[in-house]
């Protein structure tokens, strides 16, 4: 086999490993949700994502806000809000 043929397969395995690790972090009943999300963005950063961020919809304020991120300061993360209109 040539290296070119192996690259897509390696990439597929890397994506599968990444999804497995994120699923495992989010599904662990012993962990709180915030730390599970933090681990998820940590895995994304480890696999080469630049400043991975998870944003959640806040129904009480009717906005989407950055919940956790990797590579952003707390001030930058808190500025990440999106409102309708």
C-alpha positions in Angstrom: 0.0 0.0 0.0 1.1 3.5 -0.7 1.1 6.3 1.8 -1.5 8.2 -0.2 -4.0 5.3 0.2 -3.4 5.1 3.9 -3.9 8.8 4.6 -7.7 8.9 4.1 -8.0 5.8 6.3 -5.9 7.3 9.0 -8.0 10.4 8.9 -11.2 8.3 9.2 -9.7 6.6 12.2 -8.7 9.9 13.7 -12.3 11.3 13.3 -13.7 8.1 14.8 -11.3 8.3 17.8 -12.2 12.0 18.2 -16.0 11.3 18.2 -15.5 8.4 20.6 -13.6 10.5 23.1 -16.1 13.4 22.9 -19.0 10.9 23.4 -17.3 9.3 26.3 -16.6 12.6 28.0 -20.3 13.8 27.6 -21.8 10.4 28.6 -19.8 9.9 31.8 -22.5 10.1 34.6 -19.8 10.9 37.3 -18.9 14.1 35.7 -20.6 17.5 35.7 -21.7 18.9 32.4 -19.3 21.9 32.4 -16.2 19.8 32.8 -17.5 17.3 30.2 -17.9 20.1 27.7 -14.4 21.4 28.6 -12.9 18.0 27.8 -14.8 17.9 24.5 -13.2 21.2 23.4 -9.9 19.9 24.7 -10.2 16.9 22.4 -11.1 19.1 19.5 -8.0 21.3 20.1 -5.8 18.2 20.4 -7.0 17.1 16.9 -6.0 20.4 15.4 -9.1 22.6 15.7 -8.3 26.2 16.3 -10.1 27.8 19.2 -12.9 25.2 19.4 -16.0 26.5 21.1 -19.3 25.1 22.2 -22.2 27.5 22.1 -25.6 26.8 23.7 -29.0 28.5 23.5 -30.1 30.2 26.6 -33.9 30.2 26.6 -34.2 32.7 29.5 -32.3 35.4 27.6 -33.2 34.1 24.1 -29.6 34.2 23.0 -26.9 31.8 21.9 -23.7 32.2 24.1 -20.3 30.6 24.2 -20.4 28.1 27.0 -16.9 26.7 26.8 -13.9 27.3 24.5 -10.3 26.5 24.1 -7.8 29.3 23.3 -10.1 32.2 24.2 -9.9 34.2 27.4 -12.9 34.5 29.7 -13.5 38.0 28.5 -13.5 36.9 24.8 -15.7 33.9 25.6 -18.3 36.1 27.4 -18.4 38.5 24.5 -19.6 35.6 22.3 -23.4 36.2 22.4 -25.9 36.1 19.5 -29.4 37.5 19.7 -32.2 37.3 17.2 -32.7 40.4 15.1 
